[in-house]
Amino acid sequence: MNCGLLSKWAWRYKTESNRLWRSVIMSLHFNRKQGNFLPSKKGLSGVWNNITKREEALKNKDIHLNLLFRCKIGNGSDTQFWTDVWAVDIPLKVRFPLLYSLEKHKGCCVRDRLQKVPGENTNRITWGWLRYPSSLQELAELEALTNIVMQSSLSESKDVWSWASDPTGAFSVKSVKKLLNNSYNQPMVNNFEWNSWVPRKVNIFGWRTAIDRLPTRAALARRNISMASTCCPLCGEGEETIQHLLTECMVSSVTWQMVSGWIGIPPIYAFTTEDLFRVHKNLSGPPKMKKLVQAIIIISCWNIWKLRNNVIFSGNRVDVSRLLAEIKSTSFLWVRNRAKMQSLEWSDWCSFNVL
């Protein structure tokens, strides 16, 4: 089956909530603790897992079904709170990664978290945290998320889905094929820019990342190398592709928010590695600052990959705070020596009082 027809099944899954086949898929594949756009139980074989794999294949062509499926909330029972696009133009788990990491049931629906107050024209929010948000960043995210969610209103009608790639909102296989054709017509040119402030081996790593040539579990499985699991070793939720590891994984999402907060740039929302390697181009400021941000992005990717290897091969524990500390110390050492900033002090680097 081609990507267009398989995408139609994804559309039907979202829009045909009362069908028996959908109930069967839910009972076999859905795990409330996991926040996947389409539920998938890796241990099961069959047509449905082929459909979810096609979703990953489309992501590699920069076609993100989860961003193209938009929902207008009715009663909120058929829309996933964190994973689907309903309140803002990206999934809430991407917009608020710190809170998403604290969510107990990542596959919860909108109705689980937002309810109408009986007899009143207002809503209430019911959170389900592993622990209550406590840090300044977590509390800031909670305030912003609360303001967004409280602007939504529930009704007794069903949730209504639309297809963002068509002005009418109607899904069609033809529109998916059009997106694919546009993807195929794009020149396969690697635009990774090498940075002289990081070592050669790290630049090579960045280049291999940009062309998807890292030995992730999914990449090894494609080469028919036997793998006990293709799940991400950091979050355990999605299949470990390079896109997932560096942009979709809960650990990397939180890391990017912490890095952007440290260096004082707008929050990093990346859906592809290309987005990551273009962050510096979208910033204002002198070329030296842009080069510095680019170096930190590459070094951050390098440290996420090192953590991934240490988790797999050494059994290390995932610690995002320690990961950020590694990013700071590694980048300080390399930038200080390679950018001829010998007078740069560690305290200034930690507060990013650099240029």
HELIX and SHEET records of a PDB file:
HELIX    1   1 CYS A    3  THR A   15  1                                  13    
HELIX    2   2 LEU A   20  HIS A   29  1                                  10    
HELIX    3   3 VAL A   47  ASN A   60  1                                  14    
HELIX    4   4 LEU A   65  LEU A   68  1                                   4    
HELIX    5   5 LEU A   92  ARG A   95  1                                   4    
HELIX    6   6 PRO A   97  LEU A  102  1                                   6    
HELIX    7   7 VAL A  110  ARG A  113  1                                   4    
HELIX    8   8 LEU A  136  VAL A  149  1                                  14    
HELIX    9   9 VAL A  173  ASN A  185  1                                  13    
HELIX   10  10 ARG A  200  ALA A  210  1                                  11    
HELIX   11  11 ARG A  217  ARG A  222  1                                   6    
HELIX   12  12 ILE A  242  GLN A  243  1                                   2    
HELIX   13  13 HIS A  244  GLU A  248  3                                   5    
HELIX   14  14 MET A  250  ILE A  263  1                                  14    
HELIX   15  15 THR A  273  PHE A  277  1                                   5    
HELIX   16  16 VAL A  279  ASN A  282  5                                   4    
HELIX   17  17 PRO A  287  SER A  314  1                                  28    
HELIX   18  18 VAL A  320  ARG A  338  1                                  19    
HELIX   19  19 TRP A  346  CYS A  350  1                                   5    
SHEET    1   A 2 PHE A  69  LYS A  72  0                                        
SHEET    2   A 2 VAL A 160  TRP A 163 -1                                        
SHEET    1   B 2 LEU A 114  LYS A 116  0                                        
SHEET    2   B 2 ASN A 123  ILE A 125 -1                                        
END                                                                             
